[in-house]
Structures are given as structure tokens and as C-alpha cells.
Amino acid sequence: MGYGNLGVLYRELGDVEQAQSYLTQAKRIDDEIGNLPGLATDFGNIGLLELKRGRLDLAEEALQKAVEIDRRIGRHEAVVQWTENLAQIRRQRSSATRN
């Protein structure tokens, strides 16, 4: 199991610190070896972790990076997935300003 998968697992278990550690390691490795699909996924997973933490600005920044990379390499389904997550952030911000 790779670092990214472990990060997702820990995120789902609610251990955000451990998740952050594994996701950061995955991103570093994918960046070093030039694995763009992996790097986009890492940014997306970091964005989802930040979303879970309620840190919307950091979530949006990471998800936007995932979208940019996936657009560049033609992973259209992934672009849709990350864009849906970005829409969720915008909905959360919108509902927060209405309350």
C-alpha cells in the first residue's frame, strides 16, 4: 500500500495528523519522480483532508492544483471529481455567509 493510500485511510479514520504525514510523503515522492497523475491525486487528497479540517482556503488551493495538473495531462474524469469538490467548498462558503 502506498503512502497516498495510507493517507486516505487515516483521513477516513479521522486521524488527520497521520493522514497529513502520509499524504505529504506521497506528494514529495510523486513530485521527485515526475509522476503527474500521482501528484494530482495527492493534491486532491490533501484538499479533501483540508476540507475535512474545515480549512477551506487550503482545501481550495490544493484542489485547484489537482485540477490544473489533471487538465494538463488529460484526466478529464479526475477534473470533474475535483471540480465537484471545489463546488462543495463554494456551497459551504455561501451557506456560511447566509447564516
Contacts in CASP RR format, 6 or more apart in sequence:
PFRMAT RR
TARGET T0000
AUTHOR 0000-0000-0000
METHOD contacts of the structure
MODEL  1
MGYGNLGVLYRELGDVEQAQSYLTQAKRIDDEIGNLPGLATDFGNIGLLE
LKRGRLDLAEEALQKAVEIDRRIGRHEAVVQWTENLAQIRRQRSSATRN
1 9 0 8 1.000
2 26 0 8 1.000
3 22 0 8 1.000
3 23 0 8 1.000
3 25 0 8 1.000
3 26 0 8 1.000
3 29 0 8 1.000
4 22 0 8 1.000
4 23 0 8 1.000
4 25 0 8 1.000
4 26 0 8 1.000
4 41 0 8 1.000
4 42 0 8 1.000
4 45 0 8 1.000
6 22 0 8 1.000
7 18 0 8 1.000
7 19 0 8 1.000
7 21 0 8 1.000
7 22 0 8 1.000
7 23 0 8 1.000
7 26 0 8 1.000
7 45 0 8 1.000
7 49 0 8 1.000
8 19 0 8 1.000
8 23 0 8 1.000
8 45 0 8 1.000
9 19 0 8 1.000
10 16 0 8 1.000
10 18 0 8 1.000
10 19 0 8 1.000
10 22 0 8 1.000
11 19 0 8 1.000
11 23 0 8 1.000
11 45 0 8 1.000
11 48 0 8 1.000
11 49 0 8 1.000
11 52 0 8 1.000
14 52 0 8 1.000
16 49 0 8 1.000
16 52 0 8 1.000
16 53 0 8 1.000
19 49 0 8 1.000
20 46 0 8 1.000
20 49 0 8 1.000
23 42 0 8 1.000
23 45 0 8 1.000
23 46 0 8 1.000
23 49 0 8 1.000
24 46 0 8 1.000
26 38 0 8 1.000
26 42 0 8 1.000
26 45 0 8 1.000
27 39 0 8 1.000
27 42 0 8 1.000
27 43 0 8 1.000
27 46 0 8 1.000
29 35 0 8 1.000
30 36 0 8 1.000
30 38 0 8 1.000
30 39 0 8 1.000
30 42 0 8 1.000
31 39 0 8 1.000
36 69 0 8 1.000
36 72 0 8 1.000
36 73 0 8 1.000
37 70 0 8 1.000
37 73 0 8 1.000
37 75 0 8 1.000
39 69 0 8 1.000
40 65 0 8 1.000
40 66 0 8 1.000
40 69 0 8 1.000
40 70 0 8 1.000
40 73 0 8 1.000
40 75 0 8 1.000
40 78 0 8 1.000
41 66 0 8 1.000
41 78 0 8 1.000
43 62 0 8 1.000
43 63 0 8 1.000
43 65 0 8 1.000
43 66 0 8 1.000
43 69 0 8 1.000
44 62 0 8 1.000
44 63 0 8 1.000
44 65 0 8 1.000
44 66 0 8 1.000
44 82 0 8 1.000
44 85 0 8 1.000
46 62 0 8 1.000
47 58 0 8 1.000
47 59 0 8 1.000
47 60 0 8 1.000
47 61 0 8 1.000
47 62 0 8 1.000
47 63 0 8 1.000
47 66 0 8 1.000
47 85 0 8 1.000
48 59 0 8 1.000
48 63 0 8 1.000
48 85 0 8 1.000
49 59 0 8 1.000
50 56 0 8 1.000
50 58 0 8 1.000
50 59 0 8 1.000
50 62 0 8 1.000
51 59 0 8 1.000
51 85 0 8 1.000
51 88 0 8 1.000
51 89 0 8 1.000
53 59 0 8 1.000
56 89 0 8 1.000
56 92 0 8 1.000
56 93 0 8 1.000
59 85 0 8 1.000
59 89 0 8 1.000
60 86 0 8 1.000
60 89 0 8 1.000
63 82 0 8 1.000
63 85 0 8 1.000
63 86 0 8 1.000
63 89 0 8 1.000
64 86 0 8 1.000
66 78 0 8 1.000
66 82 0 8 1.000
67 79 0 8 1.000
67 82 0 8 1.000
67 83 0 8 1.000
67 86 0 8 1.000
70 76 0 8 1.000
70 78 0 8 1.000
70 79 0 8 1.000
70 82 0 8 1.000
71 79 0 8 1.000
END
